């Protein structure tokens, strides 16, 4: 999200877009650990369209419906 928002500001600089960029940057900064790595966060599985396969046999059968 950082790069698209930075380009958006470059093309059409509005305070709202700058707030969005600052929010994303702050969210990333808050998820960094002491080593500098950014922790990945996943939402609840029932919120997405592509849930993990339930077995090895089911792997690859429904990711791109």
MMTF fields as JSON, N, C-alpha, C and O atoms, coordinates in Angstrom:
{
  "mmtfVersion": "1.0.0",
  "mmtfProducer": "UNKNOWN",
  "numBonds": 259,
  "numAtoms": 260,
  "numGroups": 65,
  "numChains": 1,
  "numModels": 1,
  "chainsPerModel": [1],
  "groupsPerChain": [65],
  "chainIdList": ["A"],
  "bondAtomList": [4, 2, 8, 6, 12, 10, 16, 14, 20, 18, 24, 22, 28, 26, 32, 30, 36, 34, 40, 38, 44, 42, 48, 46, 52, 50, 56, 54, 60, 58, 64, 62, 68, 66, 72, 70, 76, 74, 80, 78, 84, 82, 88, 86, 92, 90, 96, 94, 100, 98, 104, 102, 108, 106, 112, 110, 116, 114, 120, 118, 124, 122, 128, 126, 132, 130, 136, 134, 140, 138, 144, 142, 148, 146, 152, 150, 156, 154, 160, 158, 164, 162, 168, 166, 172, 170, 176, 174, 180, 178, 184, 182, 188, 186, 192, 190, 196, 194, 200, 198, 204, 202, 208, 206, 212, 210, 216, 214, 220, 218, 224, 222, 228, 226, 232, 230, 236, 234, 240, 238, 244, 242, 248, 246, 252, 250, 256, 254],
  "bondOrderList": [1, 1, 1, 1, 1, 1, 1, 1, 1, 1, 1, 1, 1, 1, 1, 1, 1, 1, 1, 1, 1, 1, 1, 1, 1, 1, 1, 1, 1, 1, 1, 1, 1, 1, 1, 1, 1, 1, 1, 1, 1, 1, 1, 1, 1, 1, 1, 1, 1, 1, 1, 1, 1, 1, 1, 1, 1, 1, 1, 1, 1, 1, 1, 1],
  "groupList": [{"groupName": "UNK", "atomNameList": ["N", "CA", "C", "O"], "elementList": ["N", "C", "C", "O"], "formalChargeList": [0, 0, 0, 0], "bondAtomList": [1, 0, 2, 1, 3, 2], "bondOrderList": [1, 1, 2], "singleLetterCode": "X", "chemCompType": "L-PEPTIDE LINKING"}],
  "groupTypeList": [0, 0, 0, 0, 0, 0, 0, 0, 0, 0, 0, 0, 0, 0, 0, 0, 0, 0, 0, 0, 0, 0, 0, 0, 0, 0, 0, 0, 0, 0, 0, 0, 0, 0, 0, 0, 0, 0, 0, 0, 0, 0, 0, 0, 0, 0, 0, 0, 0, 0, 0, 0, 0, 0, 0, 0, 0, 0, 0, 0, 0, 0, 0, 0, 0],
  "groupIdList": [1, 2, 3, 4, 5, 6, 7, 8, 9, 10, 11, 12, 13, 14, 15, 16, 17, 18, 19, 20, 21, 22, 23, 24, 25, 26, 27, 28, 29, 30, 31, 32, 33, 34, 35, 36, 37, 38, 39, 40, 41, 42, 43, 44, 45, 46, 47, 48, 49, 50, 51, 52, 53, 54, 55, 56, 57, 58, 59, 60, 61, 62, 63, 64, 65],
  "secStructList": [7, 2, 2, 2, 2, 2, 2, 2, 2, 2, 2, 1, 7, 7, 2, 2, 2, 2, 2, 2, 2, 2, 2, 2, 2, 2, 2, 2, 2, 2, 6, 5, 7, 6, 6, 1, 7, 5, 7, 7, 7, 7, 7, 7, 4, 4, 4, 1, 1, 1, 7, 7, 7, 1, 1, 6, 6, 6, 6, 6, 1, 1, 6, 6, 7],
  "xCoordList": [0.806, 0.0, 0.854, 0.416, 2.06, 2.893, 3.193, 3.036, 3.619, 3.999, 2.812, 2.939, 1.663, 0.535, 0.093, -0.239, 0.088, -0.304, 0.722, 0.354, 1.992, 3.026, 2.867, 3.027, 2.555, 2.324, 1.065, 1.037, 0.035, -1.192, -0.912, -1.401, -0.135, 0.214, 1.043, 0.896, 1.902, 2.721, 1.855, 2.144, 0.799, -0.078, -1.129, -1.418, -1.699, -2.782, -2.613, -3.154, -1.872, -1.511, -2.662, -2.965, -3.294, -4.39, -4.112, -3.477, -4.58, -4.362, -4.925, -4.332, -6.049, -6.642, -5.699, -5.547, -5.07, -4.149, -2.917, -2.393, -2.463, -1.314, -1.668, -0.826, -2.892, -3.336, -3.351, -2.936, -3.833, -3.85, -2.431, -2.17, -1.521, -0.13, 0.476, 1.158, 0.241, 0.762, 0.179, 0.891, -1.11, -1.747, -1.114, -0.832, -0.891, -0.268, 1.154, 1.563, 1.907, 3.287, 3.313, 4.157, 2.4, 2.333, 1.961, 2.527, 1.017, 0.621, 1.798, 1.994, 2.57, 3.743, 4.768, 5.328, 5.004, 5.98, 5.579, 6.434, 4.304, 3.815, 3.921, 3.882, 4.053, 4.141, 5.584, 5.817, 6.543, 7.945, 8.385, 8.002, 9.205, 9.768, 11.177, 11.635, 11.864, 13.167, 14.226, 15.211, 14.042, 15.009, 14.758, 15.595, 13.615, 13.259, 12.302, 11.79, 12.054, 11.104, 9.686, 9.364, 8.853, 7.463, 6.595, 6.574, 5.888, 5.044, 3.869, 3.209, 3.619, 2.473, 1.246, 1.308, 0.156, -1.085, -2.143, -2.32, -2.832, -3.868, -5.225, -5.349, -6.217, -7.576, -8.178, -7.576, -9.353, -10.065, -10.298, -10.609, -10.147, -10.257, -11.63, -11.743, -12.672, -14.009, -14.267, -15.324, -13.325, -13.49, -12.956, -13.241, -12.199, -11.594, -12.29, -13.128, -11.929, -12.488, -11.693, -12.24, -10.423, -9.541, -9.021, -8.039, -9.659, -9.229, -8.183, -8.151, -7.333, -6.326, -6.987, -8.105, -6.286, -6.782, -6.895, -6.085, -7.893, -8.122, -7.34, -7.237, -6.791, -6.0, -5.036, -5.174, -4.067, -3.139, -3.868, -3.53, -4.86, -5.605, -6.389, -6.582, -6.845, -7.621, -6.738, -7.242, -5.44, -4.531, -4.577, -4.46, -4.746, -4.737, -6.063, -6.122, -7.117, -8.395, -9.34, -10.273, -9.136, -10.12, -9.55, -10.304, -8.262, -7.687, -8.107, -8.233, -8.32, -8.597, -9.897, -9.903, -10.962, -12.256, -12.734, -13.81],
  "yCoordList": [-1.196, 0.0, 1.266, 2.317, 1.163, 2.37, 2.922, 4.119, 2.06, 2.534, 3.104, 4.194, 2.419, 3.022, 4.362, 5.289, 4.462, 5.732, 6.828, 7.983, 6.475, 7.46, 7.97, 9.163, 7.074, 7.496, 8.342, 9.317, 7.985, 8.771, 10.2, 11.156, 10.34, 11.674, 12.426, 13.638, 11.718, 12.372, 12.899, 13.95, 12.169, 12.561, 13.579, 14.54, 13.359, 14.214, 14.369, 13.582, 15.367, 15.553, 16.188, 17.371, 15.367, 15.849, 15.464, 14.441, 16.271, 15.946, 14.577, 13.87, 14.203, 12.897, 11.759, 10.799, 11.862, 10.826, 10.768, 9.69, 11.924, 11.951, 11.308, 10.64, 11.497, 10.819, 9.307, 8.564, 8.851, 7.409, 6.85, 5.816, 7.546, 7.091, 7.058, 6.095, 8.08, 8.13, 6.996, 6.399, 6.685, 5.6, 4.251, 3.457, 3.99, 2.734, 2.655, 1.619, 3.747, 3.759, 3.534, 2.789, 4.168, 3.98, 2.544, 1.969, 1.96, 0.572, -0.381, -1.307, -0.158, -1.004, -0.819, -1.79, 0.414, 0.704, 0.03, -0.479, 0.03, -0.58, -2.099, -2.72, -2.701, -4.162, -4.666, -5.874, -3.754, -4.157, -4.673, -4.141, -5.732, -6.187, -5.623, -4.877, -5.978, -5.38, -5.681, -4.951, -6.747, -7.069, -6.267, -6.259, -5.599, -4.85, -5.6, -5.033, -6.872, -7.655, -7.145, -6.669, -7.25, -6.817, -8.051, -8.939, -8.089, -9.235, -9.314, -8.311, -10.501, -10.725, -10.977, -11.712, -10.372, -10.585, -11.081, -10.526, -12.121, -12.705, -12.499, -12.566, -12.253, -12.102, -13.482, -14.501, -13.501, -14.76, -15.447, -14.788, -16.754, -17.497, -17.367, -17.442, -17.174, -17.079, -15.731, -15.54, -14.802, -13.496, -13.458, -12.511, -14.45, -14.42, -15.316, -16.145, -15.136, -15.961, -17.243, -18.234, -17.243, -18.379, -18.925, -18.417, -19.931, -20.528, -21.606, -22.161, -21.913, -22.956, -24.311, -24.568, -25.158, -26.514, -27.279, -27.107, -28.112, -28.888, -30.203, -30.853, -30.598, -31.829, -31.727, -30.851, -32.623, -32.651, -32.986, -32.453, -33.861, -34.247, -33.064, -32.986, -32.142, -30.995, -29.844, -28.884, -29.932, -28.853, -28.617, -29.559, -27.37, -27.014, -27.204, -27.069, -27.512, -27.773, -26.586, -26.58, -25.573, -24.488, -23.081, -22.157, -22.905, -21.585, -20.554, -19.376, -20.944, -19.976, -20.338, -20.63, -20.314, -20.628, -19.542, -19.654],
  "zCoordList": [0.0, 0.0, 0.0, -0.469, 0.522, 0.574, -0.815, -1.059, -1.712, -3.04, -3.818, -4.377, -3.883, -4.602, -4.01, -4.749, -2.685, -2.078, -2.349, -2.563, -2.341, -2.654, -4.082, -4.341, -5.001, -6.397, -6.505, -7.256, -5.773, -5.791, -5.335, -5.937, -4.285, -3.795, -4.827, -4.984, -5.519, -6.538, -7.681, -8.254, -8.005, -9.11, -8.662, -9.376, -7.471, -6.975, -5.466, -4.689, -5.067, -3.658, -2.89, -3.046, -2.054, -1.215, 0.237, 0.494, 1.183, 2.601, 2.985, 3.8, 2.411, 2.709, 2.324, 3.078, 1.16, 0.704, 1.597, 1.879, 2.034, 2.947, 4.287, 4.887, 4.762, 5.996, 5.812, 6.701, 4.648, 4.373, 4.399, 5.014, 3.725, 3.673, 5.076, 5.428, 5.869, 7.238, 8.071, 8.879, 7.888, 8.643, 8.307, 9.204, 7.023, 6.613, 7.159, 7.684, 7.037, 7.544, 9.053, 9.552, 9.781, 11.231, 11.582, 12.512, 10.851, 11.103, 10.898, 11.685, 9.854, 9.594, 10.706, 11.216, 11.07, 12.132, 13.452, 14.176, 13.751, 14.997, 14.986, 16.048, 13.834, 13.735, 13.646, 13.584, 13.639, 13.592, 14.949, 15.991, 14.916, 16.184, 16.318, 15.453, 17.397, 17.678, 16.624, 16.519, 15.837, 14.784, 13.508, 12.605, 13.431, 12.234, 11.327, 10.361, 11.628, 10.832, 11.078, 12.166, 10.061, 10.184, 10.352, 9.499, 11.455, 11.783, 10.804, 10.534, 10.284, 9.414, 10.283, 11.269, 9.913, 10.647, 9.674, 8.589, 10.075, 9.241, 9.902, 11.125, 9.101, 9.622, 9.858, 9.519, 10.432, 10.647, 9.296, 8.305, 9.265, 8.013, 7.371, 6.147, 8.163, 7.588, 6.91, 6.308, 6.997, 6.36, 4.938, 4.204, 4.535, 3.214, 2.216, 2.573, 0.961, -0.11, -0.312, -0.795, 0.046, -0.217, 1.105, 1.647, 1.608, 2.872, 2.602, 1.504, 3.572, 3.383, 3.123, 3.57, 2.402, 2.14, 3.442, 4.353, 3.519, 4.736, 4.745, 5.785, 3.6, 3.528, 2.354, 1.5, 2.318, 1.191, -0.11, -1.167, -0.038, -1.237, -1.814, -3.028, -0.954, -1.412, -1.9, -2.483, -1.67, -2.046, -3.56, -4.343, -3.958, -5.363, -6.083, -7.305, -5.359, -6.035, -6.066, -6.87, -5.217, -5.195, -4.984, -4.68, -5.135, -4.886, -5.926, -5.593, -7.135, -8.213, -8.93, -10.126, -8.2, -8.807, -9.695, -10.283]
}
